[in-house]
Amino acid sequence: SMQCFPGLVLALSSLLGALALLQLSLYLRVPSRYGKHEERLCRPRGRLPARCAWFLQELPSFLVPALLLALRSPPRLEPLGCRLLCCLFCWHYFYRTFIYPFFTRGRPFPLQLLFFGMLFCIYNGFLQGYYLIYCAEYPNDWCTDIRFTSGLLLFLLGMGINIHSDLLLRQLRKPGEVTYKIPQGGLFTYVSGANYFGEIVEWFGFAIATWSLPAFAFAFFTLCCIGPRAYHHHRYYLKTFMDYPKSRKALIPFVF
Ligand code: NDX
């Protein structure tokens, strides 16, 4: 049966960090081509309805760690902290896979990106799940450790902001509509990328709570992936709407 190979965890985490840097260098200049940044001049490539695309893309991030957890025998994850941490990851992806897609009013998603997105979710789902289920070791009082409690708090706060902001974005459209409007309310009062800000806070919280290399690599990847995207959203809004609120920042309230 499976066991912990620390070298594998180190290698996969390093590759995730390298992918993050690759993304940063690619997407600082040009945004990834989906949603409002899709190229219209290009020949129309294959697309899938947003609902199917997000479901399929995010499913492995839920399924892979959930299966690893179910197949582990005898069940390890004894300290409460450890079990809780794995459940947090699955909880987020339960939302992203089984709830978010069914309410989205997004435009069809490019198949090519869906393919890479799925590969990424398999990779990351395996890394986070494998590490927490087979490698992580926490003292029995990890639940009262300041890293666990503050990380958990940040995770919950970030998740709250992310879900609330997703909701505000969705309400900008009636079913069937695909136009863009100025997001209002919640953290959108301060930043253009409120949903991204929430997601980034969430994964840094997770990294602090697990205090692990794979989770810090993933938080860094998230920052490099959707950080630049928030900046491109911001520029798009400034270019498109003359009355866009001047004091609003791109990603971090009052700062940037
Ligand atoms: N999926 C994470 N890289 C990504 C898909 C793309 O979960 O090859 C990363 C994720 C993947 C990416 C994923 C990984 C890297 C990939 C990339 C493609 C290429 C890239 C694979 C897996 C790659 C290398 C080089 C390393 C191999 O019509 P519409 O769709 O625009 O409508 C939108 C609507 N909306 C508005 N409606 C009215 N008026 C407005 N002004 C509106 N503005 C937006 O709201 C959508 O329906 C909805 C949300 O849109 P948007 O653009 O704000 O968010 P979106 O980017 O679609 O993300 C949705 C949620 C969000 O909560 C975000 O935090 C989370 O998913 N997310 C997204 C991306 C990655 C991620 C989280 C993470 O890294 N944790």
py3Dmol code that shows the C-alpha trace and the ligand (Angstrom):
import py3Dmol

protein = """\
ATOM      1  CA  SER A   1       0.000   0.000   0.000  1.00  0.00           C
ATOM      2  CA  MET A   2       0.971   3.653  -0.276  1.00  0.00           C
ATOM      3  CA  GLN A   3       3.354   5.335   2.093  1.00  0.00           C
ATOM      4  CA  CYS A   4       4.988   8.729   2.489  1.00  0.00           C
ATOM      5  CA  PHE A   5       7.837   9.611   0.145  1.00  0.00           C
ATOM      6  CA  PRO A   6       9.188  12.968   1.343  1.00  0.00           C
ATOM      7  CA  GLY A   7      11.218  13.309  -1.877  1.00  0.00           C
ATOM      8  CA  LEU A   8       8.035  13.076  -3.952  1.00  0.00           C
ATOM      9  CA  VAL A   9       6.351  15.795  -1.878  1.00  0.00           C
ATOM     10  CA  LEU A  10       9.393  18.031  -2.260  1.00  0.00           C
ATOM     11  CA  ALA A  11       9.579  17.445  -6.018  1.00  0.00           C
ATOM     12  CA  LEU A  12       5.859  18.016  -6.655  1.00  0.00           C
ATOM     13  CA  SER A  13       5.823  21.152  -4.468  1.00  0.00           C
ATOM     14  CA  SER A  14       8.868  22.568  -6.229  1.00  0.00           C
ATOM     15  CA  LEU A  15       7.304  21.961  -9.621  1.00  0.00           C
ATOM     16  CA  LEU A  16       4.156  23.734  -8.398  1.00  0.00           C
ATOM     17  CA  GLY A  17       6.314  26.701  -7.355  1.00  0.00           C
ATOM     18  CA  ALA A  18       8.003  26.698 -10.755  1.00  0.00           C
ATOM     19  CA  LEU A  19       4.606  26.596 -12.519  1.00  0.00           C
ATOM     20  CA  ALA A  20       3.577  29.570 -10.384  1.00  0.00           C
ATOM     21  CA  LEU A  21       6.551  31.587 -11.611  1.00  0.00           C
ATOM     22  CA  LEU A  22       5.831  30.523 -15.194  1.00  0.00           C
ATOM     23  CA  GLN A  23       2.261  31.775 -14.799  1.00  0.00           C
ATOM     24  CA  LEU A  24       3.410  35.042 -13.324  1.00  0.00           C
ATOM     25  CA  SER A  25       5.726  35.709 -16.252  1.00  0.00           C
ATOM     26  CA  LEU A  26       3.053  34.697 -18.788  1.00  0.00           C
ATOM     27  CA  TYR A  27       0.040  36.423 -17.273  1.00  0.00           C
ATOM     28  CA  LEU A  28       1.509  39.708 -16.044  1.00  0.00           C
ATOM     29  CA  ARG A  29       1.568  40.959 -19.617  1.00  0.00           C
ATOM     30  CA  VAL A  30      -1.324  39.032 -21.176  1.00  0.00           C
ATOM     31  CA  PRO A  31      -4.308  37.675 -19.202  1.00  0.00           C
ATOM     32  CA  SER A  32      -5.295  34.002 -19.541  1.00  0.00           C
ATOM     33  CA  ARG A  33      -7.916  33.838 -22.278  1.00  0.00           C
ATOM     34  CA  TYR A  34     -11.250  33.069 -20.678  1.00  0.00           C
ATOM     35  CA  GLY A  35     -14.178  35.167 -19.486  1.00  0.00           C
ATOM     36  CA  LYS A  36     -13.809  38.880 -20.231  1.00  0.00           C
ATOM     37  CA  HIS A  37     -10.290  38.375 -21.626  1.00  0.00           C
ATOM     38  CA  GLU A  38     -11.155  35.914 -24.335  1.00  0.00           C
ATOM     39  CA  GLU A  39      -9.744  36.839 -27.734  1.00  0.00           C
ATOM     40  CA  ARG A  40     -12.536  37.586 -30.168  1.00  0.00           C
ATOM     41  CA  LEU A  41     -10.333  37.957 -33.223  1.00  0.00           C
ATOM     42  CA  CYS A  42      -9.101  34.380 -32.961  1.00  0.00           C
ATOM     43  CA  ARG A  43     -10.846  31.598 -34.850  1.00  0.00           C
ATOM     44  CA  PRO A  44     -13.588  30.228 -32.615  1.00  0.00           C
ATOM     45  CA  ARG A  45     -12.177  27.266 -30.723  1.00  0.00           C
ATOM     46  CA  GLY A  46     -14.170  24.602 -28.938  1.00  0.00           C
ATOM     47  CA  ARG A  47     -16.107  25.790 -25.914  1.00  0.00           C
ATOM     48  CA  LEU A  48     -18.169  24.145 -23.234  1.00  0.00           C
ATOM     49  CA  PRO A  49     -21.027  25.739 -21.255  1.00  0.00           C
ATOM     50  CA  ALA A  50     -19.576  27.357 -18.117  1.00  0.00           C
ATOM     51  CA  ARG A  51     -21.597  24.988 -15.943  1.00  0.00           C
ATOM     52  CA  CYS A  52     -20.068  21.775 -17.357  1.00  0.00           C
ATOM     53  CA  ALA A  53     -16.629  23.309 -17.702  1.00  0.00           C
ATOM     54  CA  TRP A  54     -16.291  24.429 -14.079  1.00  0.00           C
ATOM     55  CA  PHE A  55     -17.797  21.186 -12.810  1.00  0.00           C
ATOM     56  CA  LEU A  56     -15.387  18.998 -14.816  1.00  0.00           C
ATOM     57  CA  GLN A  57     -12.390  21.194 -14.184  1.00  0.00           C
ATOM     58  CA  GLU A  58     -12.723  21.376 -10.403  1.00  0.00           C
ATOM     59  CA  LEU A  59     -14.067  17.854  -9.773  1.00  0.00           C
ATOM     60  CA  PRO A  60     -10.612  16.185  -9.462  1.00  0.00           C
ATOM     61  CA  SER A  61      -9.632  18.617  -6.690  1.00  0.00           C
ATOM     62  CA  PHE A  62     -12.501  17.222  -4.658  1.00  0.00           C
ATOM     63  CA  LEU A  63     -12.436  13.606  -5.862  1.00  0.00           C
ATOM     64  CA  VAL A  64      -8.724  12.836  -5.631  1.00  0.00           C
ATOM     65  CA  PRO A  65      -8.198  13.794  -1.957  1.00  0.00           C
ATOM     66  CA  ALA A  66     -11.628  12.370  -1.027  1.00  0.00           C
ATOM     67  CA  LEU A  67     -10.693   9.029  -2.636  1.00  0.00           C
ATOM     68  CA  LEU A  68      -7.248   9.027  -1.025  1.00  0.00           C
ATOM     69  CA  LEU A  69      -8.954   9.623   2.307  1.00  0.00           C
ATOM     70  CA  ALA A  70     -11.522   6.857   1.756  1.00  0.00           C
ATOM     71  CA  LEU A  71      -8.986   4.304   0.475  1.00  0.00           C
ATOM     72  CA  ARG A  72      -6.520   4.816   3.308  1.00  0.00           C
ATOM     73  CA  SER A  73      -6.516   1.754   5.505  1.00  0.00           C
ATOM     74  CA  PRO A  74      -6.211   1.630   8.362  1.00  0.00           C
ATOM     75  CA  PRO A  75      -7.589   5.170   8.667  1.00  0.00           C
ATOM     76  CA  ARG A  76      -4.765   7.343   9.952  1.00  0.00           C
ATOM     77  CA  LEU A  77      -5.385  11.082  10.342  1.00  0.00           C
ATOM     78  CA  GLU A  78      -5.753  10.480  14.060  1.00  0.00           C
ATOM     79  CA  PRO A  79      -5.039  13.888  15.496  1.00  0.00           C
ATOM     80  CA  LEU A  80      -8.160  16.010  15.086  1.00  0.00           C
ATOM     81  CA  GLY A  81      -6.160  18.823  13.466  1.00  0.00           C
ATOM     82  CA  CYS A  82      -5.038  16.578  10.638  1.00  0.00           C
ATOM     83  CA  ARG A  83      -8.476  15.287   9.784  1.00  0.00           C
ATOM     84  CA  LEU A  84      -9.926  18.769   9.941  1.00  0.00           C
ATOM     85  CA  LEU A  85      -7.278  20.132   7.576  1.00  0.00           C
ATOM     86  CA  CYS A  86      -7.968  17.567   4.880  1.00  0.00           C
ATOM     87  CA  CYS A  87     -11.690  18.252   5.244  1.00  0.00           C
ATOM     88  CA  LEU A  88     -11.138  21.999   4.790  1.00  0.00           C
ATOM     89  CA  PHE A  89      -9.539  21.414   1.394  1.00  0.00           C
ATOM     90  CA  CYS A  90     -12.338  19.059   0.323  1.00  0.00           C
ATOM     91  CA  TRP A  91     -14.944  21.474   1.678  1.00  0.00           C
ATOM     92  CA  HIS A  92     -13.714  24.298  -0.549  1.00  0.00           C
ATOM     93  CA  TYR A  93     -13.727  22.050  -3.601  1.00  0.00           C
ATOM     94  CA  PHE A  94     -17.114  20.645  -2.703  1.00  0.00           C
ATOM     95  CA  TYR A  95     -18.393  24.205  -3.010  1.00  0.00           C
ATOM     96  CA  ARG A  96     -16.396  24.883  -6.182  1.00  0.00           C
ATOM     97  CA  THR A  97     -17.496  21.603  -7.863  1.00  0.00           C
ATOM     98  CA  PHE A  98     -21.048  20.945  -6.728  1.00  0.00           C
ATOM     99  CA  ILE A  99     -22.405  24.397  -5.893  1.00  0.00           C
ATOM    100  CA  TYR A 100     -20.589  27.160  -7.809  1.00  0.00           C
ATOM    101  CA  PRO A 101     -21.025  25.665 -11.334  1.00  0.00           C
ATOM    102  CA  PHE A 102     -24.766  25.173 -10.966  1.00  0.00           C
ATOM    103  CA  PHE A 103     -25.383  28.853 -10.314  1.00  0.00           C
ATOM    104  CA  THR A 104     -22.806  30.430 -12.625  1.00  0.00           C
ATOM    105  CA  ARG A 105     -23.952  32.736 -15.401  1.00  0.00           C
ATOM    106  CA  GLY A 106     -20.535  32.796 -17.039  1.00  0.00           C
ATOM    107  CA  ARG A 107     -19.951  32.550 -20.764  1.00  0.00           C
ATOM    108  CA  PRO A 108     -18.802  29.275 -22.385  1.00  0.00           C
ATOM    109  CA  PHE A 109     -15.304  28.226 -21.345  1.00  0.00           C
ATOM    110  CA  PRO A 110     -12.482  27.326 -23.826  1.00  0.00           C
ATOM    111  CA  LEU A 111     -11.897  23.548 -24.014  1.00  0.00           C
ATOM    112  CA  GLN A 112      -8.143  23.915 -24.200  1.00  0.00           C
ATOM    113  CA  LEU A 113      -7.958  25.775 -20.884  1.00  0.00           C
ATOM    114  CA  LEU A 114     -10.431  23.331 -19.395  1.00  0.00           C
ATOM    115  CA  PHE A 115      -8.011  20.526 -20.231  1.00  0.00           C
ATOM    116  CA  PHE A 116      -5.068  22.246 -18.515  1.00  0.00           C
ATOM    117  CA  GLY A 117      -7.276  23.326 -15.625  1.00  0.00           C
ATOM    118  CA  MET A 118      -8.306  19.704 -15.069  1.00  0.00           C
ATOM    119  CA  LEU A 119      -4.722  18.478 -15.200  1.00  0.00           C
ATOM    120  CA  PHE A 120      -3.832  21.123 -12.661  1.00  0.00           C
ATOM    121  CA  CYS A 121      -6.672  20.086 -10.340  1.00  0.00           C
ATOM    122  CA  ILE A 122      -5.621  16.410 -10.502  1.00  0.00           C
ATOM    123  CA  TYR A 123      -2.035  17.364  -9.744  1.00  0.00           C
ATOM    124  CA  ASN A 124      -2.829  19.713  -6.866  1.00  0.00           C
ATOM    125  CA  GLY A 125      -5.600  17.516  -5.436  1.00  0.00           C
ATOM    126  CA  PHE A 126      -3.159  14.621  -5.317  1.00  0.00           C
ATOM    127  CA  LEU A 127      -0.333  16.660  -3.795  1.00  0.00           C
ATOM    128  CA  GLN A 128      -2.406  18.252  -1.014  1.00  0.00           C
ATOM    129  CA  GLY A 129      -4.340  15.046  -0.246  1.00  0.00           C
ATOM    130  CA  TYR A 130      -1.313  12.746  -0.382  1.00  0.00           C
ATOM    131  CA  TYR A 131       0.688  15.039   1.887  1.00  0.00           C
ATOM    132  CA  LEU A 132      -2.048  15.455   4.502  1.00  0.00           C
ATOM    133  CA  ILE A 133      -3.097  11.808   4.501  1.00  0.00           C
ATOM    134  CA  TYR A 134       0.272  10.056   4.259  1.00  0.00           C
ATOM    135  CA  CYS A 135       2.955  12.498   5.384  1.00  0.00           C
ATOM    136  CA  ALA A 136       1.728  15.219   7.717  1.00  0.00           C
ATOM    137  CA  GLU A 137       2.364  14.757  11.410  1.00  0.00           C
ATOM    138  CA  TYR A 138       0.974  17.142  13.975  1.00  0.00           C
ATOM    139  CA  PRO A 139       1.284  17.173  17.746  1.00  0.00           C
ATOM    140  CA  ASN A 140      -1.934  16.274  19.525  1.00  0.00           C
ATOM    141  CA  ASP A 141      -2.445  19.857  20.636  1.00  0.00           C
ATOM    142  CA  TRP A 142      -2.105  21.286  17.088  1.00  0.00           C
ATOM    143  CA  CYS A 143      -5.733  22.457  17.341  1.00  0.00           C
ATOM    144  CA  THR A 144      -4.722  25.033  19.927  1.00  0.00           C
ATOM    145  CA  ASP A 145      -1.507  26.091  18.172  1.00  0.00           C
ATOM    146  CA  ILE A 146      -1.545  29.748  17.077  1.00  0.00           C
ATOM    147  CA  ARG A 147      -0.682  28.699  13.491  1.00  0.00           C
ATOM    148  CA  PHE A 148      -3.669  26.385  13.319  1.00  0.00           C
ATOM    149  CA  THR A 149      -6.144  28.820  14.880  1.00  0.00           C
ATOM    150  CA  SER A 150      -5.033  31.946  13.001  1.00  0.00           C
ATOM    151  CA  GLY A 151      -4.743  29.996   9.726  1.00  0.00           C
ATOM    152  CA  LEU A 152      -8.197  28.506  10.168  1.00  0.00           C
ATOM    153  CA  LEU A 153      -9.620  31.955  10.871  1.00  0.00           C
ATOM    154  CA  LEU A 154      -8.017  33.376   7.709  1.00  0.00           C
ATOM    155  CA  PHE A 155      -9.257  30.392   5.703  1.00  0.00           C
ATOM    156  CA  LEU A 156     -12.843  30.914   6.865  1.00  0.00           C
ATOM    157  CA  LEU A 157     -12.665  34.668   6.372  1.00  0.00           C
ATOM    158  CA  GLY A 158     -11.244  34.240   2.843  1.00  0.00           C
ATOM    159  CA  MET A 159     -13.821  31.617   1.943  1.00  0.00           C
ATOM    160  CA  GLY A 160     -16.604  33.905   3.185  1.00  0.00           C
ATOM    161  CA  ILE A 161     -15.310  36.803   1.074  1.00  0.00           C
ATOM    162  CA  ASN A 162     -14.854  34.532  -1.966  1.00  0.00           C
ATOM    163  CA  ILE A 163     -18.338  33.012  -1.831  1.00  0.00           C
ATOM    164  CA  HIS A 164     -20.012  36.356  -1.096  1.00  0.00           C
ATOM    165  CA  SER A 165     -18.158  38.021  -3.993  1.00  0.00           C
ATOM    166  CA  ASP A 166     -19.000  35.149  -6.401  1.00  0.00           C
ATOM    167  CA  LEU A 167     -22.636  35.759  -5.444  1.00  0.00           C
ATOM    168  CA  LEU A 168     -22.441  39.522  -6.062  1.00  0.00           C
ATOM    169  CA  LEU A 169     -20.891  38.898  -9.506  1.00  0.00           C
ATOM    170  CA  ARG A 170     -23.578  36.397 -10.430  1.00  0.00           C
ATOM    171  CA  GLN A 171     -26.345  38.826  -9.475  1.00  0.00           C
ATOM    172  CA  LEU A 172     -25.051  41.360 -12.004  1.00  0.00           C
ATOM    173  CA  ARG A 173     -26.661  39.263 -14.759  1.00  0.00           C
ATOM    174  CA  LYS A 174     -30.098  37.902 -15.471  1.00  0.00           C
ATOM    175  CA  PRO A 175     -30.096  34.265 -16.652  1.00  0.00           C
ATOM    176  CA  GLY A 176     -28.888  34.126 -20.261  1.00  0.00           C
ATOM    177  CA  GLU A 177     -27.201  37.542 -20.150  1.00  0.00           C
ATOM    178  CA  VAL A 178     -23.472  37.741 -20.968  1.00  0.00           C
ATOM    179  CA  THR A 179     -22.712  41.458 -20.629  1.00  0.00           C
ATOM    180  CA  TYR A 180     -20.342  43.032 -18.103  1.00  0.00           C
ATOM    181  CA  LYS A 181     -21.350  45.585 -15.472  1.00  0.00           C
ATOM    182  CA  ILE A 182     -19.614  47.389 -12.622  1.00  0.00           C
ATOM    183  CA  PRO A 183     -19.568  45.107  -9.559  1.00  0.00           C
ATOM    184  CA  GLN A 184     -20.944  46.824  -6.450  1.00  0.00           C
ATOM    185  CA  GLY A 185     -21.151  46.039  -2.759  1.00  0.00           C
ATOM    186  CA  GLY A 186     -19.172  43.906  -0.343  1.00  0.00           C
ATOM    187  CA  LEU A 187     -15.439  44.049  -0.883  1.00  0.00           C
ATOM    188  CA  PHE A 188     -16.004  45.230  -4.474  1.00  0.00           C
ATOM    189  CA  THR A 189     -16.378  48.655  -2.871  1.00  0.00           C
ATOM    190  CA  TYR A 190     -12.599  48.563  -2.381  1.00  0.00           C
ATOM    191  CA  VAL A 191     -11.179  46.208  -5.035  1.00  0.00           C
ATOM    192  CA  SER A 192     -11.995  44.994  -8.550  1.00  0.00           C
ATOM    193  CA  GLY A 193     -10.909  41.434  -7.735  1.00  0.00           C
ATOM    194  CA  ALA A 194     -12.830  40.852  -4.490  1.00  0.00           C
ATOM    195  CA  ASN A 195     -13.453  37.153  -5.286  1.00  0.00           C
ATOM    196  CA  TYR A 196      -9.739  36.671  -6.022  1.00  0.00           C
ATOM    197  CA  PHE A 197      -8.713  38.519  -2.854  1.00  0.00           C
ATOM    198  CA  GLY A 198     -10.913  36.131  -0.844  1.00  0.00           C
ATOM    199  CA  GLU A 199      -9.474  33.048  -2.559  1.00  0.00           C
ATOM    200  CA  ILE A 200      -5.888  34.182  -1.965  1.00  0.00           C
ATOM    201  CA  VAL A 201      -6.535  34.917   1.747  1.00  0.00           C
ATOM    202  CA  GLU A 202      -8.202  31.520   1.978  1.00  0.00           C
ATOM    203  CA  TRP A 203      -5.234  29.537   0.643  1.00  0.00           C
ATOM    204  CA  PHE A 204      -2.656  31.464   2.645  1.00  0.00           C
ATOM    205  CA  GLY A 205      -4.791  30.720   5.695  1.00  0.00           C
ATOM    206  CA  PHE A 206      -4.766  27.043   4.718  1.00  0.00           C
ATOM    207  CA  ALA A 207      -0.979  27.158   4.299  1.00  0.00           C
ATOM    208  CA  ILE A 208      -0.523  28.667   7.758  1.00  0.00           C
ATOM    209  CA  ALA A 209      -2.946  26.184   9.355  1.00  0.00           C
ATOM    210  CA  THR A 210      -1.211  23.160   7.765  1.00  0.00           C
ATOM    211  CA  TRP A 211       2.250  24.742   8.013  1.00  0.00           C
ATOM    212  CA  SER A 212       3.303  22.652   5.013  1.00  0.00           C
ATOM    213  CA  LEU A 213       5.370  23.107   1.862  1.00  0.00           C
ATOM    214  CA  PRO A 214       2.665  21.814  -0.538  1.00  0.00           C
ATOM    215  CA  ALA A 215       0.077  24.238   0.865  1.00  0.00           C
ATOM    216  CA  PHE A 216       2.434  27.222   0.724  1.00  0.00           C
ATOM    217  CA  ALA A 217       3.316  26.272  -2.870  1.00  0.00           C
ATOM    218  CA  PHE A 218      -0.390  26.180  -3.743  1.00  0.00           C
ATOM    219  CA  ALA A 219      -1.084  29.533  -2.029  1.00  0.00           C
ATOM    220  CA  PHE A 220       1.797  31.022  -4.018  1.00  0.00           C
ATOM    221  CA  PHE A 221       0.426  29.452  -7.216  1.00  0.00           C
ATOM    222  CA  THR A 222      -3.008  30.955  -6.506  1.00  0.00           C
ATOM    223  CA  LEU A 223      -1.428  34.378  -5.972  1.00  0.00           C
ATOM    224  CA  CYS A 224       0.514  34.129  -9.256  1.00  0.00           C
ATOM    225  CA  CYS A 225      -2.521  32.809 -11.154  1.00  0.00           C
ATOM    226  CA  ILE A 226      -5.349  35.109 -10.072  1.00  0.00           C
ATOM    227  CA  GLY A 227      -3.296  38.077  -8.808  1.00  0.00           C
ATOM    228  CA  PRO A 228      -2.399  39.151 -12.369  1.00  0.00           C
ATOM    229  CA  ARG A 229      -5.953  38.357 -13.438  1.00  0.00           C
ATOM    230  CA  ALA A 230      -7.317  40.835 -10.868  1.00  0.00           C
ATOM    231  CA  TYR A 231      -4.994  43.461 -12.309  1.00  0.00           C
ATOM    232  CA  HIS A 232      -6.244  42.753 -15.869  1.00  0.00           C
ATOM    233  CA  HIS A 233      -9.882  42.878 -14.689  1.00  0.00           C
ATOM    234  CA  HIS A 234      -9.132  46.253 -13.109  1.00  0.00           C
ATOM    235  CA  ARG A 235      -7.610  47.624 -16.315  1.00  0.00           C
ATOM    236  CA  TYR A 236     -10.547  46.288 -18.322  1.00  0.00           C
ATOM    237  CA  TYR A 237     -13.027  48.102 -16.055  1.00  0.00           C
ATOM    238  CA  LEU A 238     -11.095  51.390 -16.181  1.00  0.00           C
ATOM    239  CA  LYS A 239     -10.987  51.168 -19.987  1.00  0.00           C
ATOM    240  CA  THR A 240     -14.634  50.157 -20.394  1.00  0.00           C
ATOM    241  CA  PHE A 241     -16.502  52.258 -17.826  1.00  0.00           C
ATOM    242  CA  MET A 242     -15.896  56.025 -17.733  1.00  0.00           C
ATOM    243  CA  ASP A 243     -17.677  56.206 -14.373  1.00  0.00           C
ATOM    244  CA  TYR A 244     -15.646  53.418 -12.743  1.00  0.00           C
ATOM    245  CA  PRO A 245     -14.974  54.321  -9.063  1.00  0.00           C
ATOM    246  CA  LYS A 246     -11.583  56.074  -8.975  1.00  0.00           C
ATOM    247  CA  SER A 247     -10.629  55.007  -5.464  1.00  0.00           C
ATOM    248  CA  ARG A 248     -11.075  51.292  -6.176  1.00  0.00           C
ATOM    249  CA  LYS A 249      -7.852  49.221  -6.234  1.00  0.00           C
ATOM    250  CA  ALA A 250      -7.106  46.057  -8.248  1.00  0.00           C
ATOM    251  CA  LEU A 251      -6.593  43.368  -5.590  1.00  0.00           C
ATOM    252  CA  ILE A 252      -5.630  44.573  -2.112  1.00  0.00           C
ATOM    253  CA  PRO A 253      -7.913  47.130  -0.393  1.00  0.00           C
ATOM    254  CA  PHE A 254      -6.284  50.609  -0.095  1.00  0.00           C
ATOM    255  CA  VAL A 255      -2.922  49.288  -1.322  1.00  0.00           C
ATOM    256  CA  PHE A 256      -2.767  47.907  -4.849  1.00  0.00           C
TER     257      PHE A 256
END
"""
ligand_1 = """\
75
NDX
N -9.551 27.369 -12.217
C -7.851 27.939 -10.563
N -1.156 27.539 -16.712
C -8.645 27.900 -13.187
C -9.107 27.810 -14.588
C -8.077 28.230 -15.587
O -9.933 27.081 -9.972
O -2.179 26.717 -18.520
C -6.818 27.846 -11.510
C -9.201 27.500 -10.831
C -6.731 27.546 -15.336
C -6.248 27.763 -13.898
C -7.276 27.308 -12.867
C -4.880 27.109 -13.681
C -3.833 27.556 -14.691
C -4.331 27.369 -16.082
C -5.668 28.114 -16.230
C -5.892 28.123 -17.717
C -4.487 28.308 -18.285
C -3.521 28.114 -17.124
C -4.443 25.894 -16.431
C -7.361 25.775 -12.785
C -2.243 27.387 -17.527
C 0.141 26.959 -16.880
C 0.943 27.853 -17.813
C 0.803 26.906 -15.520
C 0.093 25.537 -17.432
O -18.712 35.529 -18.686
P -17.735 35.404 -17.602
O -17.202 33.997 -17.437
O -16.615 36.418 -17.661
O -18.595 35.707 -16.233
C -17.973 35.816 -14.972
C -18.768 36.706 -14.053
N -18.355 38.119 -14.113
C -19.155 39.166 -14.362
N -20.473 39.248 -14.674
C -20.994 40.481 -14.895
N -20.286 41.640 -14.834
C -18.961 41.595 -14.506
N -18.242 42.718 -14.433
C -18.346 40.323 -14.270
N -17.092 39.937 -13.962
C -17.110 38.598 -13.877
O -18.487 36.270 -12.732
C -17.949 34.510 -14.199
O -19.144 33.807 -14.398
C -17.895 34.954 -12.737
C -16.474 35.012 -12.175
O -15.620 35.599 -13.114
P -14.118 36.034 -12.758
O -13.438 36.314 -14.044
O -14.141 37.108 -11.727
O -13.539 34.709 -12.036
P -12.936 33.356 -12.679
O -11.530 33.588 -13.091
O -13.894 32.806 -13.653
O -12.874 32.452 -11.362
C -14.040 31.943 -10.781
C -13.746 31.509 -9.354
C -13.265 32.654 -8.457
O -13.906 32.592 -7.225
C -11.773 32.396 -8.303
O -11.290 32.846 -7.066
C -11.648 30.894 -8.444
O -12.712 30.507 -9.295
N -10.368 30.518 -9.024
C -10.116 30.728 -10.354
C -8.931 30.335 -10.873
C -7.979 29.552 -10.104
C -8.182 29.576 -8.708
C -9.405 29.945 -8.209
C -7.026 29.201 -7.842
O -5.874 29.218 -8.279
N -7.257 28.876 -6.590
"""
view = py3Dmol.view(width=600, height=400)
view.addModel(protein, "pdb")
view.setStyle({"model": 0}, {"cartoon": {"style": "trace"}})
view.addModel(ligand_1, "xyz")
view.setStyle({"model": 1}, {"stick": {}})
view.zoomTo()
view.show()
